[in-house]
């Protein structure tokens, strides 16, 4: 692995996270390798990669969103997904109740 970072990193600063994400994007390491090397969960590292992608996308926009707008949009998307999931759950419960009563 081409990591130049200390394998016993205790605190993951934005600069260290960025260095790791860049190595993953460049194909110098994988999420699985980094997970084993630095004792991090793959989902944690994948979250950093997703955050980096969102940040890059936003910075390349003609009119970048500020951080607050980004979080508000993300929150709105999550609330919509939650609402849809709740509706589906309620519909399934009603269907199950109807199936039992007949």
C-alpha atoms as one frame of an Amber mdcrd trajectory, in Angstrom:
protein
   0.000   0.000   0.000   1.348   3.420  -0.843   0.176   5.007   2.386   2.615
   7.535   3.716   0.511   8.062   6.798   1.306   6.562  10.155  -0.597   3.281
  10.516  -1.467   4.164  14.126  -3.428   7.346  13.436  -5.532   8.196  16.455
  -7.394  11.228  15.094  -8.630  11.463  11.518  -8.383  15.101  10.501  -9.963
  16.368   7.282  -6.477  16.468   5.745  -5.819  12.790   6.559  -9.270  11.734
   5.368  -8.675  13.620   2.120  -5.321  11.917   1.581  -6.898   8.501   2.091
  -9.871   9.249  -0.176  -7.526  10.480  -2.924  -5.520   7.260  -2.686  -8.742
   5.256  -3.009  -9.928   7.312  -5.995  -6.513   6.987  -7.665  -6.631   3.217
  -7.175  -3.553   3.170  -4.942  -5.536   1.386  -2.242  -9.008  -0.006  -1.705
 -11.614   0.573   0.967 -11.023  -2.980   2.211  -7.239  -2.480   2.468  -7.618
   0.862   4.224 -10.188  -0.627   6.577  -7.773  -3.370   7.634  -4.707  -1.117
   7.758  -6.253   1.660   9.832  -8.804  -0.384  11.806 -11.755   1.581  10.399
 -15.079   0.216   9.241 -15.595   0.031   5.482 -18.838   2.013   5.874 -16.957
   4.830   7.623 -14.439   5.077   4.783 -17.177   4.777   2.148 -18.951   7.666
   3.882 -15.823   9.791   3.521 -15.625   8.900  -0.173 -19.298   9.841  -0.676
 -18.809  13.115   1.212 -15.805  13.878  -1.002 -17.794  13.157  -4.166 -20.606
  15.463  -3.033 -18.078  18.158  -2.209 -16.400  17.847  -5.600 -19.729  17.928
  -7.411 -20.793  21.022  -5.512 -17.497  22.824  -6.092 -17.813  22.243  -9.843
 -21.314  23.720 -10.041 -21.789  27.054 -11.751 -23.404  28.308  -8.529 -22.138
  26.174  -5.641 -24.449  25.596  -2.707 -23.175  26.671   0.657 -22.790  24.047
   3.367 -26.128  24.915   4.970 -27.954  24.520   1.650 -26.233  21.173   1.084
 -27.327  19.856   4.474 -30.851  21.218   4.068 -31.174  19.484   0.689 -29.796
  16.253   2.109 -32.179  16.504   5.092 -35.144  17.127   2.784 -34.213  14.103
   0.651 -33.903  11.926   3.758 -37.228  13.167   5.146 -38.934  12.333   1.848
 -37.411   8.848   1.833 -38.481   8.338   5.460 -42.021   9.462   4.671 -42.243
   7.054   1.736 -40.924   4.198   3.870 -43.491   4.941   6.599 -46.338   4.966
   4.069 -45.182   1.644   2.675 -44.902   0.164   6.170 -48.425   1.300   7.071
 -49.793  -0.116   3.830 -48.098  -3.456   4.505 -49.515  -3.562   8.043 -53.031
  -2.839   6.752 -52.674  -5.492   4.088 -51.439  -8.014   6.650 -54.364  -7.170
   8.942 -56.831  -7.625   6.090 -55.262 -10.950   5.123 -55.543 -12.251   8.710
 -59.176 -11.149   9.145 -60.334 -12.936   5.988
